Amino acid sequence: MTTAHFPPQPFQASPLPSTELCLQDDIRFLHPGYPGYPAPLNVLLRLPRVDRTSTGTFGVHYRTALIACQIIGNNAFDTGRLALDDKGQRLVHGSPDGILEESVYYFFVDDYPSQYAVVPSFQDWEFPHDRIPDSWPKPSPSAIRETRCGLTNFSSPLHEALLVPGREWSWYDMNGMRLYGLGAGQNEIDNEVNTIPLKSDVHDIFDNRWFAIVPKTADSGTPQYVSHILSPSAAEFWPSQHNILIKSLYPDSRPYLFARFAWAILLQVKDFICEGLERRVVQVCMDKDL
């Protein structure tokens, strides 16, 4: 009996992940109400170019960017809009699921460059009960709550990640988020509707605000919740885990998903507030007598 011998193959290290995202400039969204300050000091939000256009260039999903700015502008869902100039004369139009490609946009509340107030932190953001934009639908119901990661579909190691993070329990109570829990004993911040199963490393980057879960519309015409990369720090994660359909969401998770998006976005306002310049802001004050 003979034994087949094969020439030894050299062992290979895993290839380095792509970091192309880090090589692209972010898209900046500016406040137009402070013309006396240099433009770099008026940046409300930066978003990486993660969405591919039909011509192969990259930008950011229009509706995701617009709603992020509207949240920063104190839930200006009816009056907030984007423009290409600081006077608001060149408003952005197009499909909500289109891709923004310019390097700079200005976010207006109303039709003129006012010094509108911004929300400086998640703790100062008021949840918009009954005012969540219609473009954020209820997640599609699932017959079975899967014991797999809602993003990667891996079965282990899993964590039950909270949409509204546990450390935000004070905001949760103050904003009446118990309303959205299911039944008696299911209204605390760790109620099941406020959870999603995630692989442990995915949970980490979720809590680092590297990605959010947002609705986008594909060929089906029905909005679906997908992953959206928010940070260049997730450059290695982006090629394989951006615009991935999210599973294992409860239909009643809609308000928690919207709050989670606000939580991820509002941290960026810190730089705008902390420049040492005069700003108009919205702040929550508790009445100690209540």
C-alpha positions as CSV (number, residue, x, y, z in Angstrom):
1,M,0.0,0.0,0.0
2,T,1.4,3.3,-1.0
3,T,1.0,6.6,0.7
4,A,0.3,9.7,-1.3
5,H,2.7,12.5,-0.5
6,F,1.7,16.1,-1.2
7,P,4.1,18.9,-1.4
8,P,3.9,21.0,1.8
9,Q,2.0,24.2,1.5
10,P,3.2,27.2,3.3
11,F,1.0,28.4,6.1
12,Q,-0.7,31.8,5.5
13,A,-1.6,34.6,7.8
14,S,-5.1,36.0,7.4
15,P,-5.1,38.8,4.9
16,L,-5.3,42.3,6.3
17,P,-8.9,43.7,6.3
18,S,-9.6,46.7,4.0
19,T,-9.1,50.1,5.5
20,E,-10.3,52.0,2.5
21,L,-12.9,53.8,4.6
22,C,-10.1,55.7,6.5
23,L,-8.8,57.1,3.2
24,Q,-12.0,58.9,2.3
25,D,-13.0,62.3,3.7
26,D,-16.0,62.4,5.9
27,I,-19.1,64.4,5.0
28,R,-19.6,67.3,7.3
29,F,-22.9,68.9,8.4
30,L,-22.6,72.5,9.5
31,H,-24.7,74.9,11.6
32,P,-25.3,78.0,9.4
33,G,-26.2,80.4,12.2
34,Y,-22.7,81.3,13.3
35,P,-21.2,83.0,10.1
36,G,-18.6,84.9,12.2
37,Y,-16.9,81.6,13.2
38,P,-14.7,79.6,10.8
39,A,-16.6,76.8,9.2
40,P,-14.6,74.0,11.0
41,L,-15.9,75.3,14.3
42,N,-19.5,75.0,13.1
43,V,-19.5,71.2,12.4
44,L,-22.5,69.5,14.0
45,L,-21.9,66.1,12.6
46,R,-19.5,64.0,10.6
47,L,-20.5,60.9,8.7
48,P,-18.2,58.6,6.8
49,R,-18.8,57.8,3.1
50,V,-20.1,54.3,3.5
51,D,-22.9,54.0,0.9
52,R,-22.0,53.3,-2.8
53,T,-23.8,55.2,-5.6
54,S,-24.8,53.7,-8.9
55,T,-21.6,55.1,-10.4
56,G,-19.3,53.5,-7.9
57,T,-18.6,56.6,-5.8
58,F,-19.3,56.8,-2.1
59,G,-21.5,59.0,0.1
60,V,-24.0,58.7,2.9
61,H,-27.7,57.7,2.9
62,Y,-29.7,60.9,2.6
63,R,-32.6,60.1,5.0
64,T,-30.2,58.7,7.7
65,A,-28.1,61.9,7.6
66,L,-31.2,64.2,7.6
67,I,-32.9,62.5,10.5
68,A,-29.6,62.6,12.5
69,C,-29.4,66.4,11.9
70,Q,-33.1,66.8,12.8
71,I,-32.5,65.0,16.1
72,I,-29.6,67.4,16.8
73,G,-31.9,70.3,15.9
74,N,-34.3,69.4,18.8
75,N,-36.4,67.0,16.8
76,A,-37.0,69.4,13.9
77,F,-38.6,66.7,11.8
78,D,-41.1,69.1,10.1
79,T,-38.8,72.1,9.6
80,G,-35.2,70.7,9.3
81,R,-33.6,70.5,5.9
82,L,-30.2,70.3,4.2
83,A,-28.7,72.9,1.9
84,L,-25.5,73.2,-0.1
85,D,-24.8,76.8,0.9
86,D,-24.9,78.7,4.2
87,K,-27.8,80.9,3.1
88,G,-30.2,78.0,2.4
89,Q,-30.7,79.0,-1.2
90,R,-29.6,75.6,-2.7
91,L,-31.8,73.1,-0.8
92,V,-31.1,69.4,-1.2
93,H,-33.8,67.6,-3.0
94,G,-34.1,64.0,-4.2
95,S,-35.0,60.5,-3.1
96,P,-34.9,60.0,0.7
97,D,-32.9,56.8,-0.2
98,G,-30.5,58.7,-2.4
99,I,-26.8,59.2,-1.5
100,L,-25.3,62.5,-0.5
101,E,-21.9,63.0,-2.1
102,E,-20.8,66.6,-1.4
103,S,-18.1,67.2,1.3
104,V,-20.2,69.9,3.1
105,Y,-23.9,70.4,3.8
106,Y,-25.6,73.0,6.0
107,F,-28.5,72.0,8.2
108,F,-31.3,74.5,8.5
109,V,-34.3,74.7,10.8
110,D,-36.9,76.8,9.0
111,D,-35.9,78.7,5.9
112,Y,-33.2,81.0,7.0
113,P,-29.8,80.7,8.8
114,S,-31.0,81.2,12.4
115,Q,-29.1,80.4,15.5
116,Y,-31.4,77.6,16.3
117,A,-30.7,75.7,19.5
118,V,-29.1,72.2,19.4
119,V,-29.4,69.3,21.8
120,P,-26.0,69.1,23.4
121,S,-26.2,65.5,24.8
122,F,-28.5,62.4,24.9
123,Q,-29.4,63.3,28.5
124,D,-30.9,66.6,27.2
125,W,-32.8,65.0,24.3
126,E,-36.5,64.7,24.7
127,F,-38.0,61.5,23.2
128,P,-40.5,62.4,20.5
129,H,-43.5,60.4,21.6
130,D,-46.0,60.2,18.7
131,R,-43.6,62.1,16.5
132,I,-41.2,59.4,15.3
133,P,-40.8,60.0,11.6
134,D,-43.0,57.7,9.5
135,S,-39.9,56.5,7.6
136,W,-39.0,54.6,10.8
137,P,-41.6,51.8,10.7
138,K,-42.3,48.9,13.0
139,P,-39.8,46.1,12.4
140,S,-41.2,43.2,10.6
141,P,-42.5,40.5,13.0
142,S,-40.6,37.3,13.3
143,A,-42.3,34.1,14.2
144,I,-39.3,32.9,16.3
145,R,-36.9,34.9,18.4
146,E,-33.6,33.5,17.0
147,T,-30.7,32.5,19.2
148,R,-28.3,34.0,16.7
149,C,-26.6,37.3,16.3
150,G,-29.0,39.8,14.7
151,L,-26.2,41.0,12.5
152,T,-23.7,38.2,11.7
153,N,-26.1,35.2,12.2
154,F,-23.4,33.5,14.4
155,S,-24.8,31.4,17.2
156,S,-22.1,32.2,19.8
157,P,-20.8,33.8,21.8
158,L,-24.0,35.8,22.2
159,H,-25.0,38.8,24.4
160,E,-28.4,40.3,24.9
161,A,-27.6,43.8,24.0
162,L,-29.8,46.7,25.1
163,L,-31.0,49.2,22.5
164,V,-31.3,52.0,25.1
165,P,-28.1,51.3,27.1
166,G,-28.5,50.3,30.7
167,R,-26.5,53.2,32.0
168,E,-29.2,55.6,30.5
169,W,-31.8,54.4,33.0
170,S,-32.3,57.9,34.3
171,W,-33.1,59.2,30.8
172,Y,-35.3,56.2,30.2
173,D,-37.4,56.9,33.3
174,M,-37.5,60.7,32.8
175,N,-38.7,60.2,29.2
176,G,-41.5,57.8,30.0
177,M,-39.9,54.9,28.0
178,R,-41.5,52.4,30.4
179,L,-44.6,53.0,28.2
180,Y,-43.1,50.8,25.5
181,G,-42.4,47.7,27.5
182,L,-44.7,44.7,27.2
183,G,-47.0,44.1,30.1
184,A,-46.4,43.9,33.9
185,G,-42.8,43.5,34.9
186,Q,-41.7,44.2,31.3
187,N,-41.3,48.0,31.5
188,E,-37.8,48.3,33.1
189,I,-34.9,49.2,30.8
190,D,-33.8,45.6,30.4
191,N,-37.2,44.5,29.1
192,E,-37.1,42.1,26.2
193,V,-38.4,44.7,23.6
194,N,-35.3,46.8,24.3
195,T,-32.9,43.9,23.5
196,I,-31.3,42.4,20.5
197,P,-29.0,39.3,20.5
198,L,-25.5,40.2,19.3
199,K,-22.2,38.4,19.1
200,S,-19.9,39.7,21.8
201,D,-17.5,41.6,19.6
202,V,-20.4,43.1,17.6
203,H,-22.0,44.1,21.0
204,D,-18.8,46.0,21.8
205,I,-18.7,48.0,18.6
206,F,-22.4,48.7,18.9
207,D,-21.8,50.2,22.3
208,N,-18.9,52.1,20.9
209,R,-21.3,53.8,18.5
210,W,-19.5,52.5,15.5
211,F,-22.7,51.5,13.8
212,A,-26.4,52.0,14.2
213,I,-29.6,50.2,13.1
214,V,-31.6,52.3,10.6
215,P,-34.4,51.8,8.0
216,K,-33.5,51.9,4.3
217,T,-35.5,51.0,1.3
218,A,-34.2,48.6,-1.4
219,D,-35.9,47.2,-4.5
220,S,-38.8,45.8,-2.6
221,G,-40.0,49.3,-1.8
222,T,-40.5,48.4,1.9
223,P,-38.2,50.0,4.5
224,Q,-36.1,47.4,6.3
225,Y,-33.7,47.8,9.3
226,V,-30.1,47.4,8.3
227,S,-26.7,48.2,9.9
228,H,-25.2,51.6,9.1
229,I,-21.5,52.4,9.9
230,L,-21.2,55.7,11.7
231,S,-17.4,55.8,12.4
232,P,-14.2,55.5,10.4
233,S,-13.0,53.4,13.4
234,A,-15.1,50.6,11.9
235,A,-13.2,50.6,8.7
236,E,-12.3,46.9,8.9
237,F,-15.9,46.1,9.7
238,W,-17.4,48.2,6.9
239,P,-16.9,46.0,3.8
240,S,-18.7,43.0,5.2
241,Q,-21.1,44.4,7.8
242,H,-22.6,47.6,6.4
243,N,-26.2,47.5,5.0
244,I,-26.8,44.1,6.5
245,L,-30.4,43.1,7.2
246,I,-30.9,43.0,11.0
247,K,-32.8,40.0,12.4
248,S,-34.4,39.2,15.8
249,L,-36.0,42.6,16.3
250,Y,-39.4,42.8,18.1
251,P,-42.1,44.8,16.2
252,D,-42.5,46.9,19.3
253,S,-38.8,47.8,19.4
254,R,-39.4,50.8,17.1
255,P,-39.2,53.6,19.8
256,Y,-36.1,51.9,21.3
257,L,-34.4,51.7,17.9
258,F,-35.0,55.4,17.4
259,A,-33.7,56.3,20.8
260,R,-30.6,54.2,20.1
261,F,-29.9,56.1,16.9
262,A,-30.2,59.4,18.8
263,W,-27.9,58.0,21.5
264,A,-25.2,57.1,18.9
265,I,-25.5,60.5,17.0
266,L,-25.7,63.0,19.8
267,L,-22.3,62.2,21.2
268,Q,-20.9,64.0,18.1
269,V,-22.4,67.3,19.2
270,K,-19.9,67.5,22.1
271,D,-17.2,68.9,19.8
272,F,-19.5,71.7,18.6
273,I,-20.5,72.6,22.2
274,C,-17.0,72.4,23.6
275,E,-15.2,74.7,21.2
276,G,-15.4,77.5,23.9
277,L,-17.7,79.6,21.7
278,E,-21.2,80.9,22.5
279,R,-23.9,78.5,21.5
280,R,-27.6,78.2,21.9
281,V,-28.6,74.8,23.4
282,V,-31.6,72.9,24.7
283,Q,-31.1,71.6,28.2
284,V,-33.3,69.6,30.6
285,C,-33.6,70.9,34.1
286,M,-35.3,68.9,36.8
287,D,-37.6,70.7,39.3
288,K,-36.4,69.5,42.7
289,D,-39.9,70.4,44.2
290,L,-41.6,67.8,42.0
